[in-house]
Every structure is written in structure tokens, then in C-alpha cells.
Amino acid sequence: MTAPSPDKKSAAKSQRRRSYNTGITADAVLTVALGLSREHGVEGWSLRQLLSELDTSFSVVYRLVGDRDALSAAVVDSAVSAVNVPSAQEDWRQWLTHLLLQMREALIECPGAAQWLLMNGVATQRSRELMEAGLASLTAAGFGEEAAQAYTVAFTSTTTLIAMNDARRIPSGQPSPDHSAMLERLSNDGPSDPRSSMETLIGKFAGPPDAAQATRAEHYRYTLDRVLDGLEARLDAIKESQK
């Protein structure tokens, strides 16, 4: 029996070898990663899913963007890149309001991005740029050495609300308590019961999707305004101590 020639062996190996798309770009990788993140959450998809969508290999993705952690960072950075730096002409309170309302709109479009930012801090280029601009605004307003604390309090207080809602809407395989369940656990003993106001609020979150979405937006703005009230009182105290 005649042994296969080297050329035939090589051809057989080539047929067995997987043919990958190596002509993709970093932008193409990020576009697919963003799509998967919007559907499954920033940490809710696998490299296998990404590679299947791109029809490429991990080595190609790694060369273009990096490992799984780098992919998550790139997705979050892309999400917050939609946030514009407010005008330096705005006073610090208007500035933070403008920034954090934009931040909400950007983060709710990318489930899991809020939690990623809370856990990783200013670990992306755009988040650092926004933070530095925020510190400049607060420092100019008179917060001085407390500028970093003031920015952190405003950012984490509002971003946590987004992360909490994401935790309810990102599939995790684990039962997630919703507002309807909370409402059922509360008993209403009558209009004078102090808990009735809480039941009313939770009922708004447990309502139809459009109404619940509006309630979340209102609650976010309420939280932001009250945090800024506290920071404004602190700024007044700082200025008073400097007289």
C-alpha cells in the first residue's frame, strides 16, 4: 500500500483545520461585545459566544482588544463615551446634575455597566476624563480637599440605583426578588399606617413597565437632588469655616 504523499497529508490537515475570520477590526469586536452586553449584561456572555458571533479565534480578539477583562472594560468605556462633559460655565450643582442624568441614560442601555463601574472605579479612559472634569468643577466651587469625596458620594449614590435595577433584569439563573413580591410582604393596616406611603412607592415600581420606568427615573432624580442638597449644605459649612 502506497503511503500518502506529503502534499496530500498537508491538504488533509488544511481541510480539518478550522478557517477563522482574521480580517476583523477592534471596532467590529467591540460592536459585537456591546450587542451581547445589551442582551445579557456586561459579564453575562462568554468568550465562546463572542467568537462564534465574529467567526474568529481568541488569538485574534486578544491581539485587537485583550482578554475577557479588557473586553468588559472596553464595553463600559464605549457605553460612557456617550456622556458629554458639561460646560465649565455651569455651577457645580448644575454640572453634576447634567453629568449624572446623562450617565443614567448611558448606563441603562448597557446592563451591568453600572455595577462594573462601582466595582472597578475610574478604570477606563472616558470614566477618568469625566472624573477629572468633575473634580475640577467641585474644586473650583470651593470643596477643596473634599472634592474627591463629594464626587464619589454623588456618583455612587446614583449609580447604585442603576446597578440594583440591572440585577433584577439580567438573567442570573437565581430567583431575583421583585417589587411585586416586596409589596405582597407588606401588610396595609389602613391609611394611617406609616407603612402605607412605602406601599404606595413600591406599588409604582411594581406597576406596568412604562409606569415603572418613569418611577425609576423620578426616583433617580429625587436621589440625585437630595444628595446634592447635602453637598450644598457641606459646601456652605466649608465656606463658613474659612471666614
ChimeraX commands (.cxc) that place a marker at each C-alpha (Angstrom):
marker #1 position 0.00,0.00,0.00 radius 0.5
marker #1 position 1.39,3.37,-1.03 radius 0.5
marker #1 position 1.73,5.96,1.76 radius 0.5
marker #1 position 0.04,9.35,1.17 radius 0.5
marker #1 position 2.35,11.96,-0.26 radius 0.5
marker #1 position 3.36,14.94,1.95 radius 0.5
marker #1 position 1.21,17.22,-0.22 radius 0.5
marker #1 position -1.88,15.07,0.36 radius 0.5
marker #1 position -1.19,14.99,4.11 radius 0.5
marker #1 position -0.94,18.77,4.16 radius 0.5
marker #1 position -4.18,19.12,2.22 radius 0.5
marker #1 position -5.98,16.79,4.63 radius 0.5
marker #1 position -4.75,18.81,7.61 radius 0.5
marker #1 position -5.89,22.03,5.97 radius 0.5
marker #1 position -9.37,20.60,5.47 radius 0.5
marker #1 position -9.54,19.58,9.12 radius 0.5
marker #1 position -8.19,22.91,10.37 radius 0.5
marker #1 position -10.85,25.50,11.28 radius 0.5
marker #1 position -10.86,28.51,8.98 radius 0.5
marker #1 position -11.25,31.70,11.04 radius 0.5
marker #1 position -12.04,35.23,10.02 radius 0.5
marker #1 position -8.80,37.10,10.69 radius 0.5
marker #1 position -9.68,40.30,8.84 radius 0.5
marker #1 position -11.87,41.82,11.56 radius 0.5
marker #1 position -11.13,45.08,13.39 radius 0.5
marker #1 position -11.19,46.16,17.03 radius 0.5
marker #1 position -14.33,48.18,16.29 radius 0.5
marker #1 position -16.04,45.06,14.95 radius 0.5
marker #1 position -15.13,43.14,18.12 radius 0.5
marker #1 position -16.45,45.94,20.31 radius 0.5
marker #1 position -19.69,46.24,18.34 radius 0.5
marker #1 position -20.47,42.56,18.88 radius 0.5
marker #1 position -19.40,42.71,22.54 radius 0.5
marker #1 position -21.70,45.69,23.07 radius 0.5
marker #1 position -24.59,43.83,21.48 radius 0.5
marker #1 position -24.04,40.82,23.71 radius 0.5
marker #1 position -23.77,43.08,26.77 radius 0.5
marker #1 position -27.05,44.83,26.00 radius 0.5
marker #1 position -28.74,41.44,25.75 radius 0.5
marker #1 position -27.01,39.50,28.54 radius 0.5
marker #1 position -25.20,42.10,30.67 radius 0.5
marker #1 position -21.53,43.11,30.62 radius 0.5
marker #1 position -20.45,39.96,32.48 radius 0.5
marker #1 position -23.29,37.74,31.25 radius 0.5
marker #1 position -21.82,36.46,28.00 radius 0.5
marker #1 position -18.93,34.12,27.27 radius 0.5
marker #1 position -15.91,34.36,25.02 radius 0.5
marker #1 position -17.31,31.39,23.13 radius 0.5
marker #1 position -20.42,33.41,22.27 radius 0.5
marker #1 position -18.31,36.35,21.12 radius 0.5
marker #1 position -16.02,34.20,18.98 radius 0.5
marker #1 position -19.00,32.43,17.44 radius 0.5
marker #1 position -20.62,35.74,16.51 radius 0.5
marker #1 position -17.38,37.01,14.99 radius 0.5
marker #1 position -16.39,33.67,13.44 radius 0.5
marker #1 position -12.84,34.17,14.64 radius 0.5
marker #1 position -10.34,32.90,17.21 radius 0.5
marker #1 position -9.41,34.11,20.67 radius 0.5
marker #1 position -5.90,34.98,19.49 radius 0.5
marker #1 position -7.37,37.47,17.01 radius 0.5
marker #1 position -9.62,39.07,19.65 radius 0.5
marker #1 position -6.77,39.14,22.17 radius 0.5
marker #1 position -4.48,40.88,19.69 radius 0.5
marker #1 position -7.12,43.50,18.88 radius 0.5
marker #1 position -8.67,44.20,22.30 radius 0.5
marker #1 position -7.27,41.92,25.01 radius 0.5
marker #1 position -8.60,39.29,27.41 radius 0.5
marker #1 position -12.11,39.00,28.88 radius 0.5
marker #1 position -11.46,41.70,31.49 radius 0.5
marker #1 position -10.21,44.06,28.79 radius 0.5
marker #1 position -13.33,43.35,26.74 radius 0.5
marker #1 position -15.56,44.29,29.69 radius 0.5
marker #1 position -13.60,47.50,30.23 radius 0.5
marker #1 position -13.85,48.37,26.54 radius 0.5
marker #1 position -17.62,47.79,26.56 radius 0.5
marker #1 position -18.11,50.02,29.60 radius 0.5
marker #1 position -15.83,52.70,28.17 radius 0.5
marker #1 position -17.85,52.66,24.96 radius 0.5
marker #1 position -21.09,52.97,26.93 radius 0.5
marker #1 position -19.94,56.01,28.93 radius 0.5
marker #1 position -18.39,57.63,25.87 radius 0.5
marker #1 position -21.92,58.82,25.08 radius 0.5
marker #1 position -21.69,61.11,28.13 radius 0.5
marker #1 position -20.51,64.61,27.29 radius 0.5
marker #1 position -18.52,66.78,29.68 radius 0.5
marker #1 position -20.86,69.58,30.80 radius 0.5
marker #1 position -19.90,73.18,30.19 radius 0.5
marker #1 position -17.41,74.69,32.60 radius 0.5
marker #1 position -19.70,77.73,32.69 radius 0.5
marker #1 position -22.29,75.78,34.72 radius 0.5
marker #1 position -22.06,75.97,38.50 radius 0.5
marker #1 position -21.02,72.77,40.28 radius 0.5
marker #1 position -24.58,71.67,41.07 radius 0.5
marker #1 position -25.84,72.16,37.52 radius 0.5
marker #1 position -22.66,70.48,36.28 radius 0.5
marker #1 position -23.13,67.32,38.35 radius 0.5
marker #1 position -26.84,67.19,37.56 radius 0.5
marker #1 position -26.13,67.41,33.85 radius 0.5
marker #1 position -23.40,64.78,34.07 radius 0.5
marker #1 position -25.27,62.23,36.17 radius 0.5
marker #1 position -28.52,62.48,34.20 radius 0.5
marker #1 position -26.51,61.72,31.07 radius 0.5
marker #1 position -24.76,58.91,32.91 radius 0.5
marker #1 position -28.07,57.26,33.73 radius 0.5
marker #1 position -29.19,57.35,30.10 radius 0.5
marker #1 position -25.91,55.77,29.01 radius 0.5
marker #1 position -25.75,53.06,31.68 radius 0.5
marker #1 position -29.33,51.81,31.43 radius 0.5
marker #1 position -28.60,50.94,27.80 radius 0.5
marker #1 position -25.80,48.60,28.88 radius 0.5
marker #1 position -26.90,46.34,31.77 radius 0.5
marker #1 position -24.07,45.55,34.15 radius 0.5
marker #1 position -22.03,48.63,33.26 radius 0.5
marker #1 position -23.14,50.44,36.43 radius 0.5
marker #1 position -22.02,47.56,38.65 radius 0.5
marker #1 position -18.75,47.30,36.75 radius 0.5
marker #1 position -18.02,50.98,37.38 radius 0.5
marker #1 position -18.91,50.68,41.06 radius 0.5
marker #1 position -16.51,47.76,41.46 radius 0.5
marker #1 position -13.68,48.97,39.21 radius 0.5
marker #1 position -13.85,52.73,39.68 radius 0.5
marker #1 position -12.29,55.00,37.08 radius 0.5
marker #1 position -10.63,52.14,35.23 radius 0.5
marker #1 position -11.43,53.34,31.71 radius 0.5
marker #1 position -10.24,56.37,29.79 radius 0.5
marker #1 position -13.64,58.04,29.50 radius 0.5
marker #1 position -14.57,57.48,33.14 radius 0.5
marker #1 position -11.26,59.08,34.15 radius 0.5
marker #1 position -11.89,62.07,31.89 radius 0.5
marker #1 position -15.34,62.60,33.41 radius 0.5
marker #1 position -13.99,62.21,36.94 radius 0.5
marker #1 position -11.18,64.70,36.35 radius 0.5
marker #1 position -13.62,67.25,34.92 radius 0.5
marker #1 position -15.92,66.69,37.90 radius 0.5
marker #1 position -13.10,67.22,40.39 radius 0.5
marker #1 position -12.14,70.43,38.61 radius 0.5
marker #1 position -15.71,71.74,38.88 radius 0.5
marker #1 position -16.02,70.83,42.56 radius 0.5
marker #1 position -12.59,72.20,43.44 radius 0.5
marker #1 position -13.38,75.49,41.72 radius 0.5
marker #1 position -16.65,75.65,43.68 radius 0.5
marker #1 position -14.75,75.54,46.96 radius 0.5
marker #1 position -14.86,71.88,48.06 radius 0.5
marker #1 position -11.06,71.83,48.13 radius 0.5
marker #1 position -9.66,68.60,49.57 radius 0.5
marker #1 position -13.19,67.19,49.84 radius 0.5
marker #1 position -13.78,67.37,46.09 radius 0.5
marker #1 position -12.98,63.68,45.59 radius 0.5
marker #1 position -15.32,62.61,48.39 radius 0.5
marker #1 position -18.10,64.85,47.08 radius 0.5
marker #1 position -17.78,63.44,43.56 radius 0.5
marker #1 position -17.68,59.86,44.85 radius 0.5
marker #1 position -20.77,60.31,47.03 radius 0.5
marker #1 position -22.79,61.77,44.14 radius 0.5
marker #1 position -21.62,59.15,41.65 radius 0.5
marker #1 position -22.01,56.04,43.81 radius 0.5
marker #1 position -25.36,57.08,45.32 radius 0.5
marker #1 position -26.96,57.40,41.90 radius 0.5
marker #1 position -25.12,54.64,40.05 radius 0.5
marker #1 position -26.10,52.13,42.74 radius 0.5
marker #1 position -29.76,52.64,41.80 radius 0.5
marker #1 position -28.98,51.63,38.22 radius 0.5
marker #1 position -26.97,48.61,39.35 radius 0.5
marker #1 position -29.84,47.46,41.59 radius 0.5
marker #1 position -32.28,47.56,38.70 radius 0.5
marker #1 position -29.80,45.78,36.43 radius 0.5
marker #1 position -29.56,42.97,38.98 radius 0.5
marker #1 position -33.28,42.39,38.54 radius 0.5
marker #1 position -33.28,42.40,34.75 radius 0.5
marker #1 position -30.07,40.49,33.93 radius 0.5
marker #1 position -30.71,36.71,33.81 radius 0.5
marker #1 position -28.64,35.04,36.51 radius 0.5
marker #1 position -30.24,31.65,36.97 radius 0.5
marker #1 position -31.12,32.66,40.52 radius 0.5
marker #1 position -34.51,33.93,41.71 radius 0.5
marker #1 position -34.48,37.71,41.97 radius 0.5
marker #1 position -36.87,39.44,44.37 radius 0.5
marker #1 position -39.06,41.94,42.54 radius 0.5
marker #1 position -41.19,44.81,43.74 radius 0.5
marker #1 position -44.40,42.80,43.45 radius 0.5
marker #1 position -43.02,40.30,45.95 radius 0.5
marker #1 position -41.99,43.14,48.27 radius 0.5
marker #1 position -45.48,44.58,48.04 radius 0.5
marker #1 position -47.06,41.25,48.95 radius 0.5
marker #1 position -44.91,41.00,52.07 radius 0.5
marker #1 position -46.09,44.36,53.33 radius 0.5
marker #1 position -49.45,44.47,55.07 radius 0.5
marker #1 position -51.57,47.60,54.89 radius 0.5
marker #1 position -53.39,48.23,58.16 radius 0.5
marker #1 position -55.13,51.38,56.93 radius 0.5
marker #1 position -54.46,54.90,55.66 radius 0.5
marker #1 position -52.90,55.97,58.96 radius 0.5
marker #1 position -50.38,53.15,58.90 radius 0.5
marker #1 position -46.90,54.70,58.37 radius 0.5
marker #1 position -46.11,51.85,56.00 radius 0.5
marker #1 position -48.80,52.93,53.56 radius 0.5
marker #1 position -46.52,55.53,51.96 radius 0.5
marker #1 position -43.90,52.83,51.37 radius 0.5
marker #1 position -46.53,50.57,49.84 radius 0.5
marker #1 position -47.54,53.38,47.52 radius 0.5
marker #1 position -43.94,53.88,46.39 radius 0.5
marker #1 position -43.25,50.16,45.90 radius 0.5
marker #1 position -46.55,49.86,44.05 radius 0.5
marker #1 position -45.30,52.39,41.50 radius 0.5
marker #1 position -42.16,50.31,40.90 radius 0.5
marker #1 position -44.31,47.18,40.58 radius 0.5
marker #1 position -46.67,48.77,38.05 radius 0.5
marker #1 position -46.79,48.40,34.25 radius 0.5
marker #1 position -43.38,48.63,32.51 radius 0.5
marker #1 position -43.82,52.20,31.24 radius 0.5
marker #1 position -45.04,53.46,34.62 radius 0.5
marker #1 position -42.27,51.59,36.46 radius 0.5
marker #1 position -39.66,53.06,34.12 radius 0.5
marker #1 position -40.98,56.57,34.79 radius 0.5
marker #1 position -40.90,55.87,38.54 radius 0.5
marker #1 position -37.27,54.75,38.35 radius 0.5
marker #1 position -36.35,57.95,36.51 radius 0.5
marker #1 position -38.19,60.06,39.10 radius 0.5
marker #1 position -36.56,58.18,41.98 radius 0.5
marker #1 position -33.12,58.63,40.42 radius 0.5
marker #1 position -33.68,62.37,40.10 radius 0.5
marker #1 position -35.01,62.57,43.67 radius 0.5
marker #1 position -31.92,60.76,44.97 radius 0.5
marker #1 position -29.61,62.99,42.94 radius 0.5
marker #1 position -31.29,66.18,44.14 radius 0.5
marker #1 position -31.20,65.14,47.80 radius 0.5
marker #1 position -27.53,64.13,47.58 radius 0.5
marker #1 position -26.72,67.50,46.02 radius 0.5
marker #1 position -28.72,69.23,48.78 radius 0.5
marker #1 position -26.42,67.57,51.30 radius 0.5
marker #1 position -23.29,68.52,49.37 radius 0.5
marker #1 position -24.52,72.09,49.08 radius 0.5
marker #1 position -25.01,72.27,52.84 radius 0.5
marker #1 position -21.50,70.89,53.30 radius 0.5
marker #1 position -20.07,73.47,50.90 radius 0.5
marker #1 position -21.76,76.25,52.86 radius 0.5
marker #1 position -20.15,74.89,56.04 radius 0.5
marker #1 position -16.72,74.76,54.39 radius 0.5
marker #1 position -17.01,78.35,53.23 radius 0.5
marker #1 position -18.25,79.47,56.65 radius 0.5
marker #1 position -15.26,77.84,58.34 radius 0.5
marker #1 position -12.90,79.77,56.08 radius 0.5
marker #1 position -14.21,83.19,57.11 radius 0.5
marker link #1:1,2 radius 0.2
marker link #1:2,3 radius 0.2
marker link #1:3,4 radius 0.2
marker link #1:4,5 radius 0.2
marker link #1:5,6 radius 0.2
marker link #1:6,7 radius 0.2
marker link #1:7,8 radius 0.2
marker link #1:8,9 radius 0.2
marker link #1:9,10 radius 0.2
marker link #1:10,11 radius 0.2
marker link #1:11,12 radius 0.2
marker link #1:12,13 radius 0.2
marker link #1:13,14 radius 0.2
marker link #1:14,15 radius 0.2
marker link #1:15,16 radius 0.2
marker link #1:16,17 radius 0.2
marker link #1:17,18 radius 0.2
marker link #1:18,19 radius 0.2
marker link #1:19,20 radius 0.2
marker link #1:20,21 radius 0.2
marker link #1:21,22 radius 0.2
marker link #1:22,23 radius 0.2
marker link #1:23,24 radius 0.2
marker link #1:24,25 radius 0.2
marker link #1:25,26 radius 0.2
marker link #1:26,27 radius 0.2
marker link #1:27,28 radius 0.2
marker link #1:28,29 radius 0.2
marker link #1:29,30 radius 0.2
marker link #1:30,31 radius 0.2
marker link #1:31,32 radius 0.2
marker link #1:32,33 radius 0.2
marker link #1:33,34 radius 0.2
marker link #1:34,35 radius 0.2
marker link #1:35,36 radius 0.2
marker link #1:36,37 radius 0.2
marker link #1:37,38 radius 0.2
marker link #1:38,39 radius 0.2
marker link #1:39,40 radius 0.2
marker link #1:40,41 radius 0.2
marker link #1:41,42 radius 0.2
marker link #1:42,43 radius 0.2
marker link #1:43,44 radius 0.2
marker link #1:44,45 radius 0.2
marker link #1:45,46 radius 0.2
marker link #1:46,47 radius 0.2
marker link #1:47,48 radius 0.2
marker link #1:48,49 radius 0.2
marker link #1:49,50 radius 0.2
marker link #1:50,51 radius 0.2
marker link #1:51,52 radius 0.2
marker link #1:52,53 radius 0.2
marker link #1:53,54 radius 0.2
marker link #1:54,55 radius 0.2
marker link #1:55,56 radius 0.2
marker link #1:56,57 radius 0.2
marker link #1:57,58 radius 0.2
marker link #1:58,59 radius 0.2
marker link #1:59,60 radius 0.2
marker link #1:60,61 radius 0.2
marker link #1:61,62 radius 0.2
marker link #1:62,63 radius 0.2
marker link #1:63,64 radius 0.2
marker link #1:64,65 radius 0.2
marker link #1:65,66 radius 0.2
marker link #1:66,67 radius 0.2
marker link #1:67,68 radius 0.2
marker link #1:68,69 radius 0.2
marker link #1:69,70 radius 0.2
marker link #1:70,71 radius 0.2
marker link #1:71,72 radius 0.2
marker link #1:72,73 radius 0.2
marker link #1:73,74 radius 0.2
marker link #1:74,75 radius 0.2
marker link #1:75,76 radius 0.2
marker link #1:76,77 radius 0.2
marker link #1:77,78 radius 0.2
marker link #1:78,79 radius 0.2
marker link #1:79,80 radius 0.2
marker link #1:80,81 radius 0.2
marker link #1:81,82 radius 0.2
marker link #1:82,83 radius 0.2
marker link #1:83,84 radius 0.2
marker link #1:84,85 radius 0.2
marker link #1:85,86 radius 0.2
marker link #1:86,87 radius 0.2
marker link #1:87,88 radius 0.2
marker link #1:88,89 radius 0.2
marker link #1:89,90 radius 0.2
marker link #1:90,91 radius 0.2
marker link #1:91,92 radius 0.2
marker link #1:92,93 radius 0.2
marker link #1:93,94 radius 0.2
marker link #1:94,95 radius 0.2
marker link #1:95,96 radius 0.2
marker link #1:96,97 radius 0.2
marker link #1:97,98 radius 0.2
marker link #1:98,99 radius 0.2
marker link #1:99,100 radius 0.2
marker link #1:100,101 radius 0.2
marker link #1:101,102 radius 0.2
marker link #1:102,103 radius 0.2
marker link #1:103,104 radius 0.2
marker link #1:104,105 radius 0.2
marker link #1:105,106 radius 0.2
marker link #1:106,107 radius 0.2
marker link #1:107,108 radius 0.2
marker link #1:108,109 radius 0.2
marker link #1:109,110 radius 0.2
marker link #1:110,111 radius 0.2
marker link #1:111,112 radius 0.2
marker link #1:112,113 radius 0.2
marker link #1:113,114 radius 0.2
marker link #1:114,115 radius 0.2
marker link #1:115,116 radius 0.2
marker link #1:116,117 radius 0.2
marker link #1:117,118 radius 0.2
marker link #1:118,119 radius 0.2
marker link #1:119,120 radius 0.2
marker link #1:120,121 radius 0.2
marker link #1:121,122 radius 0.2
marker link #1:122,123 radius 0.2
marker link #1:123,124 radius 0.2
marker link #1:124,125 radius 0.2
marker link #1:125,126 radius 0.2
marker link #1:126,127 radius 0.2
marker link #1:127,128 radius 0.2
marker link #1:128,129 radius 0.2
marker link #1:129,130 radius 0.2
marker link #1:130,131 radius 0.2
marker link #1:131,132 radius 0.2
marker link #1:132,133 radius 0.2
marker link #1:133,134 radius 0.2
marker link #1:134,135 radius 0.2
marker link #1:135,136 radius 0.2
marker link #1:136,137 radius 0.2
marker link #1:137,138 radius 0.2
marker link #1:138,139 radius 0.2
marker link #1:139,140 radius 0.2
marker link #1:140,141 radius 0.2
marker link #1:141,142 radius 0.2
marker link #1:142,143 radius 0.2
marker link #1:143,144 radius 0.2
marker link #1:144,145 radius 0.2
marker link #1:145,146 radius 0.2
marker link #1:146,147 radius 0.2
marker link #1:147,148 radius 0.2
marker link #1:148,149 radius 0.2
marker link #1:149,150 radius 0.2
marker link #1:150,151 radius 0.2
marker link #1:151,152 radius 0.2
marker link #1:152,153 radius 0.2
marker link #1:153,154 radius 0.2
marker link #1:154,155 radius 0.2
marker link #1:155,156 radius 0.2
marker link #1:156,157 radius 0.2
marker link #1:157,158 radius 0.2
marker link #1:158,159 radius 0.2
marker link #1:159,160 radius 0.2
marker link #1:160,161 radius 0.2
marker link #1:161,162 radius 0.2
marker link #1:162,163 radius 0.2
marker link #1:163,164 radius 0.2
marker link #1:164,165 radius 0.2
marker link #1:165,166 radius 0.2
marker link #1:166,167 radius 0.2
marker link #1:167,168 radius 0.2
marker link #1:168,169 radius 0.2
marker link #1:169,170 radius 0.2
marker link #1:170,171 radius 0.2
marker link #1:171,172 radius 0.2
marker link #1:172,173 radius 0.2
marker link #1:173,174 radius 0.2
marker link #1:174,175 radius 0.2
marker link #1:175,176 radius 0.2
marker link #1:176,177 radius 0.2
marker link #1:177,178 radius 0.2
marker link #1:178,179 radius 0.2
marker link #1:179,180 radius 0.2
marker link #1:180,181 radius 0.2
marker link #1:181,182 radius 0.2
marker link #1:182,183 radius 0.2
marker link #1:183,184 radius 0.2
marker link #1:184,185 radius 0.2
marker link #1:185,186 radius 0.2
marker link #1:186,187 radius 0.2
marker link #1:187,188 radius 0.2
marker link #1:188,189 radius 0.2
marker link #1:189,190 radius 0.2
marker link #1:190,191 radius 0.2
marker link #1:191,192 radius 0.2
marker link #1:192,193 radius 0.2
marker link #1:193,194 radius 0.2
marker link #1:194,195 radius 0.2
marker link #1:195,196 radius 0.2
marker link #1:196,197 radius 0.2
marker link #1:197,198 radius 0.2
marker link #1:198,199 radius 0.2
marker link #1:199,200 radius 0.2
marker link #1:200,201 radius 0.2
marker link #1:201,202 radius 0.2
marker link #1:202,203 radius 0.2
marker link #1:203,204 radius 0.2
marker link #1:204,205 radius 0.2
marker link #1:205,206 radius 0.2
marker link #1:206,207 radius 0.2
marker link #1:207,208 radius 0.2
marker link #1:208,209 radius 0.2
marker link #1:209,210 radius 0.2
marker link #1:210,211 radius 0.2
marker link #1:211,212 radius 0.2
marker link #1:212,213 radius 0.2
marker link #1:213,214 radius 0.2
marker link #1:214,215 radius 0.2
marker link #1:215,216 radius 0.2
marker link #1:216,217 radius 0.2
marker link #1:217,218 radius 0.2
marker link #1:218,219 radius 0.2
marker link #1:219,220 radius 0.2
marker link #1:220,221 radius 0.2
marker link #1:221,222 radius 0.2
marker link #1:222,223 radius 0.2
marker link #1:223,224 radius 0.2
marker link #1:224,225 radius 0.2
marker link #1:225,226 radius 0.2
marker link #1:226,227 radius 0.2
marker link #1:227,228 radius 0.2
marker link #1:228,229 radius 0.2
marker link #1:229,230 radius 0.2
marker link #1:230,231 radius 0.2
marker link #1:231,232 radius 0.2
marker link #1:232,233 radius 0.2
marker link #1:233,234 radius 0.2
marker link #1:234,235 radius 0.2
marker link #1:235,236 radius 0.2
marker link #1:236,237 radius 0.2
marker link #1:237,238 radius 0.2
marker link #1:238,239 radius 0.2
marker link #1:239,240 radius 0.2
marker link #1:240,241 radius 0.2
marker link #1:241,242 radius 0.2
marker link #1:242,243 radius 0.2
view
